[in-house]
Amino acid sequence: LGTDIEQGKMTLPLIRLRETVGPSEWGKISGILRGPINDRLPRIMPILQRSDARAYTQQVAESYKKQAIDALDCLPEGASKKALTNLACFSVSRRF
């Protein structure tokens, strides 16, 4: 949705971007994040799309989903376990 970018929050895609760009590029991005709210998303999205931030974030989310589902192995099969499994899957695959 980009609300994190509009609010200037450092979520995983921005953290990954910070890790993978040079200092001068990050300086430019930081300036955009401190700039006018309405300018942030349209200026940051092309930079994010050129990076691996989306794929990296998806990979991390999938890893956490797998860990969460594996942790449910101690529960007996049933509606509660299925609901928790579905919640983990939804959290990673949701689309707005």
Residue frames relative to the residue before (quaternion, step in Angstrom):
aa qw qx qy qz dx dy dz
L 1.0000 0.0000 0.0000 0.0000 0.00 0.00 0.00
G 0.3942 -0.7462 0.4581 0.2792 3.55 1.08 -0.62
T 0.4162 0.7202 -0.4750 0.2871 3.59 1.21 0.06
D 0.5906 0.5625 -0.3682 0.4463 3.59 1.12 -0.58
I 0.6556 0.5008 -0.3062 0.4750 3.56 1.01 -0.81
E 0.6477 0.5188 -0.3200 0.4571 3.58 0.93 -0.86
Q 0.7214 0.4220 -0.2368 0.4954 3.56 1.06 -0.77
G 0.4619 -0.7060 0.4271 0.3252 3.58 1.27 -0.09
K 0.3878 0.7292 -0.4758 0.3026 3.59 1.20 0.48
M 0.3757 -0.7226 0.5422 0.2065 3.54 -1.04 0.84
T 0.0306 0.7904 -0.6067 0.0791 3.55 0.04 1.31
L 0.7689 -0.4151 0.2280 0.4296 3.57 -1.29 0.28
P 0.6458 0.5072 -0.3688 0.4356 3.68 0.81 -0.70
L 0.6800 0.4679 -0.2977 0.4795 3.60 0.95 -0.77
I 0.6116 0.5345 -0.3492 0.4673 3.57 1.06 -0.68
R 0.6509 0.5020 -0.3132 0.4757 3.58 0.96 -0.85
L 0.6293 0.5321 -0.3329 0.4582 3.56 0.97 -0.83
R 0.6463 0.5253 -0.3158 0.4545 3.57 0.95 -0.89
E 0.6757 0.5059 -0.2855 0.4538 3.58 1.05 -0.80
T 0.7800 0.3945 -0.1760 0.4528 3.58 1.07 -0.63
V 0.6663 0.4449 -0.3266 0.5014 3.61 1.21 0.00
G 0.5822 -0.5872 0.4358 0.3555 3.53 -1.25 0.38
P 0.7074 -0.4779 0.3145 0.4150 3.57 -1.25 0.31
S 0.6735 0.4852 -0.3248 0.4533 3.61 0.87 -0.78
E 0.6362 0.5094 -0.3271 0.4783 3.59 1.02 -0.76
W 0.6562 0.4962 -0.3235 0.4675 3.60 0.95 -0.82
G 0.6005 0.5557 -0.3570 0.4507 3.58 1.06 -0.66
K 0.6404 0.5150 -0.3087 0.4789 3.56 1.01 -0.83
I 0.6669 0.4995 -0.2937 0.4685 3.57 0.92 -0.95
S 0.6375 0.5266 -0.3239 0.4596 3.60 0.95 -0.86
G 0.6371 0.5280 -0.3214 0.4605 3.55 1.02 -0.79
I 0.6354 0.5154 -0.3235 0.4754 3.56 1.02 -0.79
L 0.6790 0.5013 -0.2918 0.4500 3.60 0.92 -0.90
R 0.6854 0.4401 -0.2791 0.5086 3.59 1.19 -0.46
G 0.5749 0.6249 -0.3543 0.3918 3.55 1.30 -0.28
P 0.7916 -0.3006 0.2252 0.4820 3.56 -1.31 -0.25
I 0.5755 -0.6356 0.4019 0.3215 3.55 -0.90 1.00
N 0.6918 0.5005 -0.2887 0.4331 3.60 0.84 -0.93
D 0.6702 0.4958 -0.2962 0.4661 3.61 1.19 -0.42
R 0.5399 0.6816 -0.3933 0.2987 3.58 1.14 -0.56
L 0.7276 0.4592 -0.2710 0.4317 3.57 0.55 -1.12
P 0.7121 0.4439 -0.3069 0.4490 3.66 0.68 -0.88
R 0.6885 0.4689 -0.2942 0.4685 3.61 1.11 -0.47
I 0.6915 0.4719 -0.2744 0.4732 3.60 1.10 -0.68
M 0.6091 0.6065 -0.3651 0.3576 3.62 0.92 -0.82
P 0.6628 0.4838 -0.3476 0.4537 3.67 0.80 -0.74
I 0.6244 0.5276 -0.3353 0.4684 3.59 1.08 -0.70
L 0.6558 0.5033 -0.3043 0.4733 3.58 0.95 -0.89
Q 0.6668 0.5169 -0.3064 0.4409 3.58 0.94 -0.86
R 0.6592 0.4885 -0.3100 0.4803 3.60 1.12 -0.52
S 0.6641 0.4964 -0.2957 0.4745 3.58 1.22 -0.36
D 0.5448 -0.5938 0.4674 0.3634 3.55 -1.32 -0.08
A 0.2991 0.8075 -0.4733 0.1857 3.59 1.27 0.22
R 0.6638 0.5016 -0.3188 0.4540 3.59 0.90 -0.84
A 0.6773 0.4819 -0.2937 0.4720 3.59 0.84 -0.96
Y 0.6445 0.5237 -0.3193 0.4565 3.56 0.98 -0.86
T 0.6585 0.5084 -0.3029 0.4650 3.58 0.92 -0.93
Q 0.6436 0.5138 -0.3185 0.4694 3.59 0.98 -0.82
Q 0.6421 0.5253 -0.3179 0.4591 3.58 0.99 -0.84
V 0.6577 0.4960 -0.3087 0.4755 3.59 0.92 -0.85
A 0.6480 0.5167 -0.3168 0.4612 3.59 0.95 -0.87
E 0.6490 0.5121 -0.3144 0.4666 3.59 0.96 -0.85
S 0.6320 0.5343 -0.3261 0.4569 3.58 1.02 -0.77
Y 0.6713 0.4775 -0.2920 0.4858 3.59 0.95 -0.87
K 0.6099 0.5435 -0.3519 0.4570 3.59 1.04 -0.72
K 0.6597 0.5062 -0.3075 0.4626 3.58 0.90 -0.93
Q 0.6470 0.5146 -0.3201 0.4628 3.58 0.94 -0.85
A 0.6541 0.5163 -0.3112 0.4570 3.58 0.97 -0.87
I 0.6784 0.4785 -0.2941 0.4737 3.58 0.89 -0.90
D 0.6329 0.5244 -0.3306 0.4638 3.60 0.99 -0.78
A 0.6402 0.5342 -0.3241 0.4469 3.59 1.05 -0.74
L 0.6291 0.5470 -0.3299 0.4430 3.59 1.21 -0.41
D 0.4302 0.7295 -0.4464 0.2891 3.59 1.27 -0.15
C 0.6421 0.5427 -0.3284 0.4306 3.59 1.11 -0.57
L 0.6234 0.5441 -0.3395 0.4472 3.59 1.24 -0.27
P 0.5009 -0.6290 0.4838 0.3456 3.58 -1.09 0.57
E 0.5942 -0.5482 0.4382 0.3930 3.54 -1.20 0.51
G 0.3789 0.7130 -0.5300 0.2591 3.55 -0.99 0.77
A 0.7666 -0.3898 0.2664 0.4353 3.51 -1.36 -0.01
S 0.6534 0.5254 -0.3239 0.4383 3.60 0.94 -0.81
K 0.6665 0.4876 -0.2978 0.4790 3.57 0.92 -0.92
K 0.6458 0.5152 -0.3199 0.4639 3.57 0.97 -0.82
A 0.6452 0.5215 -0.3204 0.4573 3.60 0.97 -0.83
L 0.6683 0.4901 -0.3003 0.4722 3.59 0.95 -0.83
T 0.6271 0.5188 -0.3289 0.4790 3.57 1.05 -0.75
N 0.6576 0.5065 -0.3020 0.4688 3.58 0.93 -0.89
L 0.6338 0.5294 -0.3295 0.4578 3.58 1.02 -0.77
A 0.6439 0.5092 -0.3214 0.4721 3.59 0.96 -0.83
C 0.6717 0.4910 -0.2997 0.4667 3.58 0.92 -0.85
F 0.6444 0.5243 -0.3152 0.4587 3.58 0.96 -0.85
S 0.6402 0.5606 -0.3269 0.4112 3.56 0.94 -0.87
V 0.7141 0.4299 -0.2412 0.4971 3.57 1.12 -0.66
S 0.7774 0.3785 -0.1859 0.4667 3.58 0.97 -0.82
R 0.4183 0.7334 -0.4653 0.2659 3.63 1.19 -0.09
R 0.1120 -0.7707 0.6257 0.0444 3.51 -1.15 0.72
F 0.2161 -0.7780 0.5784 0.1159 3.56 -0.99 0.81
